[in-house]
């Protein structure tokens, strides 16, 4: 794997303008993704993961309803310095996105073939249809030629999600952003989709940003994992290190809340007390402090993200230093 970053995100913030005032859904996030890497982003619903993905993609930009600051550089291109036309060209070639609900990502009155071919520029109609058939075959859809003439409602949920992945791959992107790609699917189909993404990463060398609220989805698949809480990065580390020894109390609590097959039947889950903060009026200092069992007066000051041998965390009381690991 090439160590030079394909994607660089620097101090990225996305502030949404609401009737209650500014709502900072993403707050000062920085990370890199290397070519061919599987990079996981996890956190509770409402932590800012999806807004982060859409801002990185360039779907969310500064305008009347929001303000975006910071920098997103994809393979040397500053995404937010591009015009709208420039971003559309980027989406057709360098970056693709898989949305979490294929039922809403696909137009119900367009056939599958139209979904796949309408973004293919410079190809004849025959060549575009051949390419569409190849893409369906690539993502494991049987009878791809027949599927091109079908509508989305004629396919199962898992097959629709494979179509969405095929559309994202149409421009042979170097980066694929998968936003909760298994949310609406049953567990067997979830595994099939995750196995497909892993195969595409290995065979095509595509870097993948895998966004999920489910730690089990990224465990064993991601090379590195970023944990988000209330719009900020709480922890960022190689996946093996993060799951073996979390440093942030929020990550520790997330891992403790996952049910385990070895537990006796009807064992109570270890829930995280409280609720995520109101992002229109976030608490001062560490945003996890009101729910953290290790909180102290020091947590009234926002902790910086510090790195320790490639394991970064934003906490005044990292878990290993307080006997929590």
N, C-alpha and C positions, 0 to 999 in steps of 0.2 A: 504494500500500500504506500503511495506517495505521501510523504510527511508534509509537503507544502499544502496549505488550505485551498480547497475549491471554493468554499463559502466562508466569508468572514463577516460576523455581525458585531458591531462596535457600539456600545452604549445606546442600544435601540429602545426607544420609548414610543408608545402609541397612546395618545390622550384623546378620549372621545368626549365631545361636547354634549352635555345633557342639560335638561331643565333644572337639575339640582346642582349643576356646576361641572367642572372637569372630572372625568372618570379615567384614571390612568390604568388601562388594562395591561399594558406592558411598561415596565419601569426600569430602564437602565440595564438591559440584558446584553451580555457579550458572550460569544462563543465562536468556535470555528468547526468546520466539517471538512474532512480530508476526502480526496477522490476515492470512491469505492467503499466508503465507510457507512456503517449503519449507526446512526446517531439517534438515541431515544430521548424524547422529552415527555416527562410524566408529571402528574399532579392532579389534585382534586378538580372536579368540574368548577369552572369559574376562576381558575388560577391564571388564565391568560394564554394558555397553550395555543388554542386555535387562532386567536388574534395575532399571536407571535408568528405562526405559520403563514397567515395571510399577509402580514406586513413584510415578512422576508420575501414572499412571492411577488410583492409589488401590487397585490390586489387592494391593499389599504395604503393610501397615501394622504398627504396633507390636503385639506380642503375645508369647505364650510362646516362639515360635521366632525372632523378630527384633525389632530396635529401629530405628525410623525417627525421625530428627531433621531439623530444617530446615523449610522451608515450600514448599508448592506452591500457587500461586494461579492459578486458571483463570477468566478473565473476572470477577474480583472475588471469587470463591469460594475459600476456603481448603479444599482438597480433604481434607486430613488432619484437619480439625476437624469434618468431617461424620460423622454416624452411618453404620452400614452401609446403612441404608435410604436415606439421603441420597446416598451414593455410587452406589447402584444407579440412583437417579433421574438422577444426573449422567451415568451411562453410557448411559441411554436417550435423552438429549437433547443434551448439550454435548460429549461426547468419545467417540470410537469407537476400537477397536483392531483391527489386522490382524495376526494371529499368523503366525509363519514357516512352520508346517506345517499346511496346510488339512486334511490327512487326520485330524489329531488335534483340530483346532478344530471340526470338524463331527461331530455325533452320527450314527453309521452307521445307526441304526434310525429316524431321523426324516427325513421327506421335506423337500426343499428349501423348499417352501412353508411348512412348519411352522417351520423355522429362521428364516425371514424374518418371519413374522407373530406369533410368540409374544411378542415384545417390544412390539408395537404396541398401546398402550392407548387407549381412547376411540374406536376404530373398529369398525364393524360387520364381520362376517365377510367380506362381499362387498367392502367398502371396503378392508379389510386385504389381501385377495387381489389387488385391483386395484393397490394400492400396491406389493405384492411384485413383481408383474409389471413395473411401471414401474421398480423398482430393478434388476431383472435386465436390462432393456433399457438402462438408464443405463450399466451396466458392460459392455455389449457382448456379452451372451449371446444367441445366436440362439434363436428359438422359445421365448421366455420362459414362455409359458403352459404348454407341455408340460413344461418343466424343473421347474415347481413340483411336479409329481407324481412326480418322480424322486428316487431316493436318492443320496447322495454318491458311492457306488461306481460309479454309472452315468455319472459325468462325468469328464472328463480332469482332470489336475492343474491346468492353467491355468484351466479353468472353475470348479473348486472354489475356487481362490484368488479368482476374480471374485465368487463367491457370498459368500465371507468378507468381501470389500470391500463388497458390497451390504448385508450384515448390519450392518457398522460404520456405513454411511451411513443406515440406516433412521430414526434419530432426527434427521437433518439436523444433525450435530455441527459445531461451529465448529473443532474440532481432531481430527485423525486421526493416531493413532500407528501407524506401519507398522514392525513388528519383523521385519527380514529377510524381506520379503514375496516375494522371488524365490529363496530358497535352494534349494528342492526342485524348481525348474523348469529346463527346458533353456533355452539362451541366447535362442532366438527368442521363446519365451513370456515370458522375463524382460523383454525389451524391450517386449512388448505390455502387461505389467502396469505397468511403469514409465511407459510412454506414457499408460496409463489414469489413473494417479495424477496425472500432470502435467495431463491434461485436466480431471480433477475439480477440481484446484486452481484452474485458470484459469476454468472455467465456474461453479463453485459458490462460489469464494472461500474454500475450506476450507484452513486452515493444516495442514501435514503435517510431522510429525517422522518422518524416514526413517532407520531404524537399519540399519546394514549393516557387515559386516567387509570389504566390497569397495569400494575407492575408486572403481572405475569406475562403480559403481551411482549414486553421488552426484555424480560429475563431470558438469558440464553441466546438472544438474537442480536441485541445491540452491542456494538463495540464500546461505546461510551454512553453515559446516561446523564441528562440534566434534569434536576428536580425543581419544579417551579412552585412557588406559593405566593399568592396575592400579587401577581405581576412581576415578581422578582425571582432570580435564581437563588435557591437555597443551597444547592449542592451540585457539583459537576465532577464526575470521576469515571475511570474505566468501569465497565459494568461489573466485572468480577470483584473489584475493590469495593464498590458501592454496596453490593448485596452482601458481601462478607463482613464489612465493617463500616456502616454508615457513620458519618461524623455529625450531621445535623439532626437535632431532635425530631424534626418533622419527618425526615426520611426514616428514622428509627420507628416512629409511630406508624407510618404507612406500612412498613414491613411487618410490624407486630399485628396489624389489623387484617393481614391476609390469612384466610383459613388454611389449615394444613391437614392433609389426609391422615397424618399420624395422630391427630387429636381425637379424643373420645367423641362419640355421637352427642349432639346437642351441646357441645362446648360453646360458651358464650364468646362472641367476637370481642376483641379489644378495640373498642371505638375510640376515636379522638374526640375528647370533650370539646364542647363549644362549636362554633361555626366560623367559616372564613370571614374576614372583615368586610365591612361596607367600603368598596373602593372609591366611593364618592367622598368618604370621610375616613380614610385609613388611620389606624392608631399611630402615634409617634414611635420612632425607634423600630425595633424588630417587630414585623407584622405577625409573627407566630407567637410572640410572647404571651398574649392573653390565653393561649391554649397550651402553653409549654410548662411541663412540670419542673423544669430547671430554671425558669425565669428568675431574674434578680433585677436590682435597680440599674445595673449596667445595661440591661436590655432596652432601656428608654432611649438609648442611642443606637442608631442603625449600624449593624455590623457590616464591615467591608467583606467582600469575597476574597479570601486568602487561599493560596495554594500551598499544599504540603506534599511534595513528591508526586505531583500530577493529580492530587486529590484536593479539589477546591470546595470550600464551604463558607457560608456567611453566618457565623454564630460566635457569640461571646463565650459560650460554654459548650464546646464541641464534645460529643458523646464520650469519646475515649478518655477525655481528661476529667470526667466526672463519674467514671465507673459505670457508665451506661452500656458500654459495648461488651 
